[in-house]
Amino acid sequence: MYKDQKITVVIPCLNEEQGIEQVLRRMPTFVDQVIVVDNGSTDRTSEVAREFGAEVIREDVRGYGRSYKRGFASATGDIIVTLDGDHSYPPDALSYLIEALLHLDADFLNASRFPVRDRRAMSFKHKFGNWVLSFAMSLLYFRWVRDSQSGMWVFRRAILEGMTLESDSMAFSEEIKIEALKNPRVHFEEIPVQYSSRLGEIKLNPWRDGFFNLWFLVRKRFSK
């Protein structure tokens, strides 16, 4: 527990046996529940996660959002923290982020990857794509968001009840932020975090996922 708050960490994984070991090695001891959602891995992701004490849930229907929704359904913590299994987000920053959430009296805290200090962590193409998507979200929802595509968030589990989360794909990352921003009862904040080069195979298709996420932003904004 962290200051009387039970902490759950949810990590979606697809063939991340190399990265998940490093993530779990660096997991703070105050974390009460670690959920690794195995999204159909064909390597030893599940076995490695169990060796390090994680609760492994299998989700065979592929999708980033699908994995998160499955993980959230099993989360029992007062506060949920998300990060990727590729070791690109820092597990040892959890206390810093949770402390910020509590100090700011926030309900949803987005961990922005910008400015990117590790030049190897993100190509210019990815930086530009992130800028376009973040600018589009900011314009559509009247609130500046520096990193709409960040995969590391800290939020109070109770706010999930008021969210309509439909995406099963990579667009889930922006959708959960949109749902937080739309709700006047949810206090949204954003602070920077160190972002590093991933371990293992890159699975993101920048053009396909980028255009789909942009379309998703517009569709969600103007749908009933």
C-alpha positions in Angstrom: 0.0 0.0 0.0 1.0 3.6 -0.5 -0.3 6.0 2.1 -3.3 3.8 2.9 -4.1 3.4 -0.8 -4.1 0.0 -2.4 -2.1 0.0 -5.6 -2.7 -2.1 -8.7 -0.4 -2.1 -11.7 -1.8 -3.3 -15.1 0.5 -4.3 -17.9 -0.7 -5.4 -21.3 1.8 -7.7 -23.1 2.3 -9.4 -26.4 5.6 -11.3 -26.7 7.4 -9.2 -24.1 9.4 -11.9 -22.3 12.6 -9.8 -22.5 11.0 -6.5 -21.3 8.6 -7.8 -18.7 11.4 -9.4 -16.6 13.1 -6.0 -16.3 9.8 -4.2 -15.6 8.9 -6.6 -12.8 12.4 -6.6 -11.3 12.0 -2.8 -10.8 8.5 -3.0 -9.5 8.2 -1.2 -6.1 7.4 -3.3 -3.1 4.5 -1.2 -2.1 2.5 -2.4 -5.1 -0.3 -4.7 -3.9 -1.3 -6.3 -7.2 0.5 -6.7 -10.5 -1.7 -7.8 -13.4 0.0 -8.9 -16.6 -2.6 -9.3 -19.4 -1.1 -11.7 -22.0 -2.6 -10.8 -25.3 -1.9 -14.1 -27.1 1.9 -14.3 -26.6 3.8 -17.1 -28.3 6.9 -16.7 -26.2 7.5 -17.1 -22.4 5.9 -13.8 -21.4 3.4 -15.5 -19.1 5.9 -17.8 -17.5 8.3 -15.0 -16.8 5.6 -12.8 -15.3 4.4 -15.6 -13.0 8.0 -16.3 -11.9 8.1 -12.7 -10.6 4.8 -12.9 -8.8 2.5 -11.3 -11.2 -1.1 -12.3 -11.7 -1.4 -13.4 -15.3 -4.6 -13.1 -17.3 -4.9 -14.4 -20.8 -6.8 -12.4 -23.4 -6.7 -14.2 -26.7 -8.7 -11.5 -28.6 -5.9 -9.2 -29.9 -6.1 -5.5 -29.0 -4.4 -3.0 -26.7 -7.7 -1.7 -25.4 -9.1 -5.1 -25.1 -6.2 -6.1 -22.9 -6.6 -3.1 -20.7 -10.4 -3.6 -20.2 -9.7 -7.2 -19.2 -7.1 -6.1 -16.7 -9.2 -3.3 -15.2 -12.0 -5.7 -14.6 -9.7 -7.7 -12.3 -8.1 -4.8 -10.6 -8.8 -4.4 -6.9 -6.6 -1.4 -6.0 -7.8 2.1 -5.0 -5.3 3.5 -7.5 -4.5 1.9 -10.9 -1.1 2.4 -12.6 -0.5 1.4 -16.2 2.7 0.9 -18.1 4.0 -1.2 -21.0 5.8 -4.5 -20.8 8.6 -3.4 -23.0 10.5 -1.5 -20.3 10.0 1.9 -22.0 8.2 3.4 -19.0 10.0 3.6 -15.6 8.5 1.3 -12.9 10.6 3.0 -10.2 8.8 6.3 -11.0 5.6 5.0 -9.4 6.0 6.7 -6.1 6.7 10.0 -7.8 3.6 9.7 -9.9 1.3 8.5 -7.1 2.6 11.2 -4.9 1.8 13.7 -7.6 -1.7 12.4 -8.0 -2.3 12.7 -4.3 -0.6 16.1 -3.9 -2.6 17.6 -6.8 -5.8 15.9 -5.6 -6.2 14.6 -9.1 -8.3 11.7 -10.3 -6.4 11.0 -13.5 -2.7 11.7 -14.1 -1.2 11.3 -17.5 2.6 10.6 -17.6 3.9 12.6 -20.6 6.9 11.3 -22.5 7.8 14.8 -23.6 10.4 16.2 -23.7 12.0 12.9 -24.8 15.5 12.9 -23.2 16.7 9.6 -24.7 17.1 10.3 -28.5 16.9 6.5 -29.2 13.5 6.1 -27.6 11.4 7.9 -30.3 12.1 8.7 -33.9 11.3 12.0 -35.5 8.4 10.4 -37.3 6.8 9.2 -34.1 7.4 12.5 -32.4 5.7 14.3 -35.2 2.8 11.9 -35.2 2.3 12.3 -31.5 2.4 16.0 -31.8 -0.4 15.9 -34.5 -2.6 13.6 -32.4 -2.1 15.6 -29.2 -2.8 18.9 -31.0 -5.9 17.4 -32.5 -7.2 16.1 -29.1 -6.4 19.5 -27.5 -8.3 21.3 -30.3 -11.3 19.0 -30.2 -11.6 18.9 -26.4 -10.5 22.4 -25.5 -7.8 21.3 -23.1 -4.0 21.1 -23.8 -2.7 17.6 -23.6 1.0 17.2 -24.2 1.0 13.5 -24.8 -2.3 12.0 -25.9 -0.7 8.7 -26.8 1.2 8.0 -23.5 0.7 4.5 -22.2 1.4 5.3 -18.5 -1.4 6.6 -16.4 -2.2 6.8 -12.7 -5.9 7.1 -11.8 -8.4 6.3 -9.1 -10.3 3.1 -9.9 -13.6 4.6 -8.9 -13.7 6.9 -12.0 -13.9 3.9 -14.4 -17.6 3.6 -13.5 -18.3 6.8 -15.2 -16.4 6.1 -18.4 -17.6 4.7 -21.7 -14.6 2.8 -23.1 -15.3 1.3 -26.5 -12.0 0.9 -28.3 -10.2 -2.4 -28.3 -7.3 -1.0 -30.3 -4.4 1.4 -29.7 -7.0 4.3 -29.7 -7.9 3.2 -26.2 -4.9 5.3 -24.9 -6.5 8.5 -26.1 -10.1 7.4 -25.4 -9.5 6.9 -21.6 -8.0 10.4 -21.5 -10.9 11.8 -23.4 -13.3 10.2 -21.0 -11.4 11.8 -18.1 -11.4 15.2 -19.7 -15.1 15.1 -20.6 -16.2 14.4 -17.0 -16.4 17.7 -15.0 -16.1 15.6 -11.8 -12.7 14.2 -12.8 -9.6 16.2 -12.1 -7.2 15.6 -15.0 -3.5 16.5 -14.7 -0.3 15.7 -16.7 3.4 15.6 -15.7 6.5 14.4 -17.5 8.2 11.1 -17.0 11.4 9.5 -18.3 10.8 7.5 -21.5 13.4 5.0 -22.7 14.1 2.7 -25.7 11.9 -0.4 -25.7 13.2 -3.9 -25.3 12.0 -6.4 -27.9 10.1 -6.2 -31.2 8.3 -3.0 -32.2 4.6 -3.8 -32.9 3.3 -0.3 -33.6 2.4 0.5 -37.2 2.9 4.3 -37.2 0.9 5.2 -40.4 -1.9 2.8 -39.9 -2.3 3.4 -36.2 -1.8 7.1 -36.5 -4.5 7.7 -39.1 -6.9 5.4 -37.3 -6.3 7.2 -34.0 -6.9 10.6 -35.7 -10.1 9.3 -37.2 -11.2 7.9 -33.8 -10.6 11.3 -32.1 -12.9 13.0 -34.6 -15.6 10.3 -34.6 -15.7 10.2 -30.8 -15.9 14.0 -30.5 -18.9 14.3 -32.9 -20.7 11.0 -32.1 -23.8 11.1 -29.9 
